[in-house]
Amino acid sequence: MPKASEAQRVFELERETLCALCIRGSANARQTTVMRELSNHVWQDAEHRVVFEAIQRLSSSDPKLLQEQLPAQATRMGFPDVSWDNYFAPQPEAEIDFVSLVGELLAAPKEKKS
């Protein structure tokens, strides 16, 4: 079982990855290999899983369209109570290397399900 700080880091990496998809969607969503790897990731947070699945179901990777369409998509999936502000909040101006971010997430220790 990962330590609390490791579990918190995985939570933060998941959220940062989803923010990168929501805010800078078009460039990051074109990383098909990375997106395929993410689709195999076991999301530690249920809301994170819902957000990723909603992103995958939408054909748009335009951040403005995602912001408009994701809440409705998640609601159609049965999850109307997603905190969307967590995913579309302004990020620091430093450019995030999406591929490295996903690599760090996928390499992080995973919580074992009982």
trRosetta pair geometry for C-beta under 8 A, 3 or more apart (Angstrom, degrees):
i j d omega theta_ij theta_ji phi_ij phi_ji
1 111 6.6 27 -145 -141 69 73
1 112 6.2 -93 -85 31 64 99
2 6 3.7 -115 175 94 115 130
2 7 5.1 148 93 -54 114 78
2 10 7.2 85 88 -14 166 131
2 109 4.3 144 -93 109 120 123
2 110 7.2 178 -30 88 126 12
2 111 5.7 -86 22 -81 106 70
3 6 4.7 96 54 6 74 103
3 7 7.1 -141 96 -4 38 87
4 7 5.7 -55 -147 38 33 111
4 8 6.2 35 153 -20 66 106
5 8 5.5 -50 -146 37 33 114
5 9 6.4 38 152 -23 64 103
6 9 5.6 -51 -148 33 32 113
6 10 6.6 34 152 -19 64 101
6 108 7.0 160 -174 -176 88 98
6 109 5.1 -6 174 55 138 121
7 10 5.7 -50 -150 34 33 111
7 11 6.5 39 149 -21 63 104
7 44 6.9 -176 -156 -180 80 152
7 111 6.0 50 -109 -67 104 120
8 11 5.5 -52 -151 34 34 116
8 12 6.4 32 151 -17 66 105
9 12 5.7 -54 -148 38 33 111
9 13 6.2 35 153 -20 66 105
9 108 6.4 -163 109 -138 105 134
10 13 5.6 -53 -144 37 31 112
10 14 6.3 35 154 -21 64 103
10 44 5.1 71 125 0 124 154
10 105 7.2 100 -143 -145 66 72
10 108 4.8 166 -93 129 89 146
10 109 7.3 -100 -58 69 125 62
10 110 7.5 118 -118 -106 153 47
10 111 7.4 -152 57 -20 162 97
11 14 5.9 -55 -152 33 28 112
11 15 6.5 23 153 -14 63 107
11 44 6.2 -96 -78 88 68 127
11 45 5.8 83 -128 -42 86 125
11 48 7.9 -157 -145 -39 61 145
12 15 5.7 -56 -147 39 32 109
12 16 6.1 32 155 -19 67 107
13 16 5.7 -53 -141 39 30 111
13 17 6.2 34 156 -22 64 106
13 101 7.0 172 -156 -177 85 80
13 104 5.9 -139 -131 109 133 100
13 105 4.1 172 147 -95 124 87
13 108 6.0 175 30 -30 160 151
14 17 5.8 -57 -151 35 28 113
14 18 6.4 22 155 -14 64 108
14 43 6.1 104 -138 -144 138 86
14 44 6.4 -145 -35 38 150 94
14 45 5.9 167 95 25 155 111
14 48 4.4 6 155 -149 129 157
14 105 6.4 119 -72 -139 54 127
15 18 5.8 -57 -147 40 32 108
15 19 6.2 35 153 -22 66 105
15 45 7.8 18 -57 37 87 152
15 48 6.7 -96 -72 -99 60 115
15 86 6.5 -75 -148 160 116 109
15 87 7.5 -129 -159 -92 75 70
16 19 5.6 -51 -145 35 31 114
16 20 6.4 35 153 -22 63 103
16 96 7.2 -167 173 -145 106 153
16 101 6.0 -126 119 -161 114 129
17 20 5.7 -53 -152 33 30 113
17 21 6.7 27 150 -15 62 104
17 38 7.1 175 166 -121 138 129
17 98 7.8 98 -135 -152 70 77
17 101 5.7 170 -89 136 78 114
17 102 5.9 97 -124 -87 121 71
17 105 5.5 -8 -49 -46 141 158
18 21 5.6 -53 -150 37 36 111
18 22 6.1 29 154 -16 68 108
18 48 6.0 -138 -40 -143 144 83
18 51 5.1 44 -150 114 139 137
18 52 6.4 -99 -100 -67 103 80
18 55 7.6 -163 -142 -28 82 145
18 87 5.3 -66 130 -125 107 108
19 22 5.7 -59 -141 42 31 106
19 23 5.6 7 168 -1 70 116
19 86 7.8 -101 -77 142 101 62
19 87 5.5 -156 -91 -152 62 53
19 88 7.7 -174 -134 -69 76 22
19 89 7.1 -46 -127 51 123 80
19 91 6.0 126 150 -71 129 124
20 23 6.5 -58 -124 48 22 95
20 24 5.6 -36 -168 47 61 105
20 28 5.4 129 141 -84 96 164
20 91 7.8 49 -81 -65 62 167
20 96 5.4 -109 -102 89 121 141
20 98 5.2 162 158 -108 143 96
20 101 6.3 128 -18 77 160 161
21 24 7.6 -58 -97 65 11 64
21 25 5.5 48 174 -107 51 73
21 28 5.4 -122 -99 99 57 136
21 29 6.4 88 -145 -66 87 87
21 52 7.7 82 50 -113 165 70
21 55 5.5 21 144 -148 136 160
21 66 8.0 -167 137 -155 78 164
22 25 6.2 0 -141 -63 12 103
22 51 7.8 -46 -59 179 122 119
22 55 7.3 -105 -75 -94 73 125
22 63 6.4 83 157 -134 48 87
22 66 5.7 -160 -142 123 66 139
22 67 7.1 93 -177 -73 98 76
22 70 7.3 -19 -121 -44 107 161
22 87 4.4 94 -4 155 166 101
22 88 5.5 -104 141 -79 130 70
23 63 5.6 34 -156 -129 24 136
23 87 7.8 -163 -35 156 87 64
23 88 6.4 146 -76 -133 85 53
23 90 7.9 121 -126 -123 141 35
23 91 5.9 163 79 -4 171 120
24 27 5.5 -35 160 43 97 108
24 28 5.5 89 104 -14 90 114
24 63 6.8 -6 -75 -65 17 129
24 96 7.5 177 25 50 148 105
24 98 7.4 -139 91 -65 125 125
25 28 6.1 -84 -144 49 24 99
25 29 5.3 15 176 -19 72 119
25 55 7.7 -152 -128 -149 114 114
25 60 7.8 37 134 133 147 74
25 61 4.4 -170 144 179 102 69
25 62 6.4 31 79 102 128 1
25 63 4.7 166 11 -70 110 69
25 66 5.4 151 -60 -20 161 149
26 29 6.2 -54 -131 36 21 107
26 30 6.8 25 163 -24 56 106
26 61 4.4 121 -100 116 52 104
26 62 5.9 26 -62 -89 110 48
26 63 7.2 -85 -14 -24 87 79
27 30 6.3 -62 -164 25 28 112
27 31 8.0 34 143 -27 58 96
27 98 7.4 166 112 -7 96 147
28 31 5.8 -42 -169 10 46 115
28 34 7.7 -85 -173 92 75 139
28 61 7.8 -165 65 -170 69 120
28 98 4.4 -172 -118 -125 104 163
29 35 6.5 52 -151 -78 53 138
29 55 7.6 -143 -101 167 117 111
29 61 3.6 -138 50 -126 151 133
30 61 7.1 142 -42 124 73 172
31 34 3.8 2 132 32 118 121
31 35 6.0 139 90 -23 72 87
31 98 6.3 -172 -6 108 156 128
31 99 6.4 -159 -144 -78 151 89
31 102 7.9 -177 115 4 145 154
32 35 5.6 -55 -142 38 32 112
32 36 6.3 36 156 -22 65 104
33 36 5.7 -53 -151 33 30 112
33 37 6.5 31 150 -17 64 104
34 37 5.6 -53 -151 36 34 112
34 38 6.4 35 150 -19 66 105
34 98 6.9 92 148 131 166 102
34 99 5.7 -116 -85 -111 140 72
34 102 5.0 107 -163 66 109 168
35 38 5.5 -51 -147 37 34 113
35 39 6.5 40 151 -27 64 100
35 56 7.7 145 -178 -103 111 93
36 39 5.6 -49 -151 27 33 114
36 40 7.2 25 151 -12 60 103
37 40 6.0 -63 -161 37 36 107
37 41 7.0 53 141 -42 65 95
37 102 6.6 104 89 158 123 125
37 106 6.1 -32 157 -86 119 151
38 41 5.2 -34 -155 3 45 122
38 52 6.6 -143 152 -153 113 133
38 102 6.1 -76 -68 -142 103 122
38 105 8.0 30 -109 92 88 138
38 106 7.9 -106 -86 -68 56 110
39 52 7.8 179 -99 154 55 120
39 56 6.7 93 -100 -101 107 146
41 52 8.0 -97 66 -168 114 173
41 105 6.9 2 -129 132 148 113
41 106 6.3 -104 -95 -99 109 82
42 110 6.5 64 63 -150 117 132
42 113 8.0 -111 169 -25 145 122
43 46 7.3 125 109 -97 114 21
43 48 4.6 -166 -169 96 125 104
43 49 3.7 -176 58 -69 145 85
43 52 6.4 -172 -70 16 141 138
44 48 7.2 24 57 46 61 141
44 110 7.5 -161 -75 -146 106 70
44 111 5.8 93 -125 19 111 121
45 48 4.0 82 74 2 100 112
45 49 7.1 -170 91 -11 53 81
46 49 5.6 -52 -154 31 36 114
46 50 6.6 37 151 -19 67 103
47 50 5.5 -52 -150 35 37 113
47 51 6.3 38 152 -20 68 104
47 79 7.7 160 -122 -177 66 137
47 82 5.8 143 -155 -125 102 83
47 83 7.2 14 -172 24 153 88
48 51 5.8 -53 -147 35 32 111
48 52 6.4 29 155 -16 65 106
49 52 5.9 -58 -149 38 29 108
49 53 6.2 25 156 -15 65 109
50 53 5.9 -59 -146 40 28 108
50 54 6.2 30 155 -21 65 108
50 74 5.7 69 157 -136 110 106
50 77 6.6 162 -152 102 93 140
50 79 4.6 -60 -153 77 148 173
50 82 6.2 -147 104 -86 129 123
51 54 5.8 -56 -148 36 29 112
51 55 6.5 32 153 -21 64 104
51 70 7.3 23 -143 -170 75 128
51 74 7.2 -13 -92 -88 51 128
51 82 6.3 138 -74 -154 90 141
51 87 6.0 -178 -149 -82 146 153
52 55 5.6 -52 -150 33 33 113
52 56 6.4 33 152 -19 65 105
53 56 5.5 -52 -148 36 34 114
53 57 6.4 32 154 -21 66 107
53 77 6.7 126 108 -135 120 160
54 57 5.8 -56 -147 35 31 110
54 58 6.7 25 157 -16 64 105
54 70 5.3 89 134 -149 131 80
54 73 4.3 127 -156 110 99 119
54 74 4.7 -34 -84 -68 148 78
54 77 6.3 -117 -83 -4 90 146
54 79 8.0 -112 -55 64 124 122
54 82 8.0 -79 -6 -33 156 168
55 58 6.2 -62 -152 35 29 105
55 66 6.9 16 -118 -140 84 122
55 70 7.0 -2 -75 -110 66 112
57 73 5.8 162 83 -167 121 127
57 77 7.5 174 5 -66 162 122
58 65 7.8 172 167 128 133 103
58 66 6.6 141 96 -111 157 75
58 69 5.5 120 -123 116 140 133
58 70 6.9 -76 -27 -83 150 66
58 73 5.7 -80 -58 -75 105 159
60 65 4.1 -78 158 107 156 137
60 66 6.1 -158 104 -61 107 71
60 69 6.5 104 43 32 133 151
61 66 7.3 11 -151 -53 25 120
62 65 4.2 65 76 17 105 110
62 66 6.5 -177 84 -15 50 85
63 66 5.5 -54 -142 35 31 115
63 67 6.3 34 159 -23 65 103
63 88 7.9 134 -176 -126 100 97
64 67 5.9 -52 -152 31 29 112
64 68 6.7 22 151 -12 61 107
65 68 5.6 -60 -151 41 35 109
65 69 5.7 9 161 -2 73 119
66 69 6.1 -70 -131 50 25 95
66 70 5.3 34 175 -37 70 111
67 70 6.7 -28 -116 18 17 111
67 84 7.5 114 -146 172 70 128
67 88 5.4 81 -111 -109 108 148
69 72 5.9 -67 -160 45 49 108
69 73 5.8 47 149 -25 81 110
70 73 5.5 -58 -142 38 33 113
70 74 6.1 31 162 -18 70 105
70 82 7.8 -89 141 86 103 148
70 84 6.6 139 95 -121 121 119
70 87 7.8 -98 124 90 165 146
71 74 6.0 -56 -146 38 29 108
71 75 6.3 31 154 -20 64 108
71 80 7.8 49 -176 -149 82 60
71 82 6.9 -155 -115 58 68 110
71 84 5.8 -50 -72 -58 100 146
72 75 5.5 -54 -148 36 32 114
72 76 6.4 35 153 -20 65 103
73 76 5.7 -52 -150 34 32 111
73 77 6.5 28 150 -16 63 107
74 77 5.5 -58 -151 40 34 112
74 79 4.6 -71 174 82 92 97
74 80 6.9 146 113 -95 93 29
74 82 5.0 -34 154 -5 166 137
75 78 7.7 82 -178 -48 31 9
75 79 6.9 -108 -86 72 30 46
75 80 4.3 48 -112 -96 87 81
79 82 5.8 58 138 -44 105 100
83 86 4.7 58 109 -7 104 115
83 87 7.9 135 101 -7 67 88
84 87 5.8 -66 -160 41 51 104
84 88 6.0 11 156 7 84 114
85 88 6.4 -75 -132 55 31 88
85 89 5.9 58 166 -61 69 93
86 89 6.5 -26 -143 -11 20 116
91 96 7.2 -49 154 -24 149 126
96 101 5.8 22 168 -45 110 139
97 100 4.0 38 104 21 116 116
97 101 6.3 161 87 -20 61 86
98 101 5.5 -55 -145 36 31 115
98 102 6.3 28 158 -16 66 105
99 102 6.0 -55 -149 38 29 108
99 103 6.3 33 151 -22 63 108
100 103 5.4 -54 -147 36 33 116
100 104 6.4 34 154 -20 66 103
101 104 5.9 -54 -152 34 29 110
101 105 6.5 29 150 -18 63 106
102 105 5.5 -53 -149 36 35 114
102 106 6.2 29 156 -15 68 108
103 106 6.0 -58 -143 40 28 106
103 107 6.1 19 159 -12 64 114
104 107 5.9 -63 -143 43 27 106
104 108 6.6 46 153 -46 63 97
105 108 5.8 -41 -155 4 31 117
